Amino acid sequence: MENIICAEKLEFYYSEYADEETENTGEGKVLVFDGLDLEIEKGSFTVILGHNGCGKSTFAKHTNAILLPCGGKVFSAGYDTADESRLFDIRKHIGMVFQNPDNQIVASVVEEDVAFALENMGVPPDEMRRRVDEALEAVGMSEYAEHSPSQLSGGQKQRVAIAGIIAMKPDCIVLDEPTAMLDPSGRREVMKTVRRLNRENGVTIVLITHYMDEAAMADRVVVMDKGKVILDDKPSEVFSNVELLRDVGLDVPQSTQLMYLMKKSGRYDADTHIITETECADFLERLLLGK
């Protein structure tokens, strides 16, 4: 399958400040990546996990040239992110959604905020109107088109921020912990929107999150530690490595944790590849019925 994002031998360091977990080279440079190779397939839903300072957000910012490599290359939608002449093309194809929706909402009316980037792109009014309507419908916010963003909940604001990206018709949306500041209801709203965009519209999703239940929804989970990929597979395979994930400061879905403890007890032949509540309930039912 075609790759929409490709990091080749990526090197990156901060010259002044970085999270304390990041390695200091002793030369006034704080190393994040030292030869990272990572590819994202077009149309996929990929989650990137890792504790603070592992490099996941730094990688996200490389995908649409917010940050540029100190060495190696990053190609987004086929463009070299270090090529300044292609910056507009890159950001047209690779959209970014950040943790705090208030940092992305710039207008006083929802539909005007969704149209903001389109105005800057010079999209004709008729086409702009169509795109705004389609984007708001895609995230379930059409009825709030004329509302003020200040009247919306956190989850609704984040959906408006996503609509602003959708209106640009990107091939890929990179979401950097978009539900971190939301309550459970808001998280569900955003994740429902993200899944639908991927499944129904074919938009490539790269999601950075700390929530294991969100990661379980993906096609692929990449686990990073100290700027390196240590696990890369289907969610069920990744989360079966319970002890390794614990060693790098990560949890696993509750269903997987239960299976792990049952298996560790030596009394049950539990499957640690189980990651959803439904799978867990089915296993427990068969166990209780003696099947």
Long-range contacts (C-beta under 8 A, 24 or more apart in sequence): 1-41, 1-42, 1-43, 1-44, 2-41, 2-42, 3-39, 3-40, 3-41, 3-42, 3-75, 4-40, 4-41, 4-42, 4-76, 4-77, 4-93, 4-94, 4-171, 4-172, 4-204, 5-38, 5-39, 5-40, 5-63, 5-74, 5-75, 5-76, 5-77, 5-94, 5-172, 5-206, 6-38, 6-39, 6-40, 6-73, 6-74, 6-75, 7-36, 7-37, 7-38, 7-39, 7-59, 7-62, 7-72, 7-73, 7-74, 8-37, 8-72, 8-73, 8-74, 8-75, 9-35, 9-36, 9-37, 9-71, 9-72, 9-73, 10-35, 10-36, 10-37, 10-38, 10-59, 10-62, 10-69, 10-71, 10-72, 10-73, 10-74, 11-35, 11-36, 11-69, 11-70, 11-71, 11-72, 12-58, 12-62, 12-67, 12-69, 12-70, 12-71, 13-70, 18-53, 19-52, 19-53, 20-53, 21-51, 21-52, 21-53, 21-54, 21-226, 22-53, 22-55, 22-226, 22-227, 23-226, 23-227, 31-227, 32-58, 32-227, 33-58, 33-59, 33-72, 33-227, 34-227, 35-72, 36-72, 36-227, 36-228, 36-229, 37-229, 38-222, 38-229, 40-172, 40-204, 40-206, 41-204, 42-171, 42-172, 42-204, 43-198, 43-202, 43-204, 44-204, 44-205, 44-219, 44-220, 45-194, 45-195, 45-198, 45-204, 45-205, 45-207, 45-217, 45-218, 45-219, 45-220, 46-204, 46-205, 46-206, 46-207, 46-218, 46-219, 46-220, 46-221, 46-222, 47-207, 47-208, 47-209, 47-214, 47-215, 47-217, 47-218, 47-220, 47-221, 47-222, 47-235, 48-206, 48-207, 48-208, 48-221, 48-222, 48-223, 48-224, 49-208, 49-209, 49-210, 49-215, 49-221, 49-222, 49-223, 49-224, 49-250, 50-223, 50-224, 50-225, 50-248, 50-250, 51-225, 51-248, 51-249, 51-250, 54-224, 54-225, 54-226, 54-227, 54-248, 55-224, 55-226, 55-227, 56-208, 56-224, 57-176, 57-177, 57-208, 59-224, 60-96, 60-174, 60-176, 60-206, 60-208, 61-96, 61-176, 63-94, 63-96, 63-172, 63-174, 63-206, 64-90, 64-91, 64-94, 64-95, 64-96, 64-174, 65-90, 65-91, 66-96, 76-172, 77-171, 77-172, 92-121, 92-168, 92-170, 93-170, 93-171, 93-172, 94-170, 94-171, 94-172, 94-173, 94-174, 95-165, 95-166, 95-168, 95-170, 95-172, 95-173, 95-174, 96-165, 96-173, 96-174, 96-175, 96-176, 97-158, 97-161, 97-162, 97-165, 97-173, 97-174, 97-175, 97-176, 97-178, 98-161, 98-176, 98-177, 98-178, 99-176, 99-177, 99-178, 99-180, 99-181, 100-181, 101-154, 101-157, 101-158, 101-160, 101-161, 101-178, 101-181, 102-157, 104-161, 104-164, 105-149, 105-157, 105-160, 105-161, 107-149, 108-148, 108-149, 109-145, 109-146, 109-147, 109-148, 109-149, 110-136, 110-141, 110-144, 110-145, 110-146, 110-147, 110-148, 110-149, 110-152, 110-160, 111-136, 111-145, 111-146, 113-149, 113-160, 113-164, 114-160, 114-163, 114-164, 114-167, 115-167, 116-164, 117-164, 117-167, 117-168, 118-167, 118-168, 121-168, 131-167, 131-169, 132-163, 132-167, 134-166, 134-167, 135-163, 135-164, 135-166, 135-167, 136-160, 136-163, 138-163, 138-166, 138-193, 138-196, 138-197, 138-201, 139-163, 139-166, 139-193, 140-189, 140-193, 153-185, 153-186, 154-181, 154-182, 154-183, 154-186, 155-182, 155-183, 155-185, 155-186, 155-187, 155-188, 155-189, 155-190, 156-186, 156-189, 158-182, 158-186, 158-189, 158-190, 159-189, 159-190, 159-193, 162-190, 162-193, 162-194, 162-197, 166-197, 166-203, 170-203, 171-203, 171-204, 172-203, 172-204, 172-205, 172-206, 173-197, 173-203, 173-204, 173-205, 173-206, 174-206, 174-208, 175-205, 175-206, 175-207, 175-208, 176-208, 177-208, 177-209, 177-210, 178-207, 179-209, 179-211, 179-214, 180-209, 180-210, 187-211, 187-214, 191-217, 212-239, 212-250, 212-251, 212-252, 212-253, 213-253, 215-239, 215-253, 216-253, 216-275, 216-276, 223-248, 223-250, 235-275, 236-273, 236-274, 236-275, 237-273, 239-272, 239-273, 239-275, 240-272, 240-273, 242-272, 255-279, 255-280, 259-283
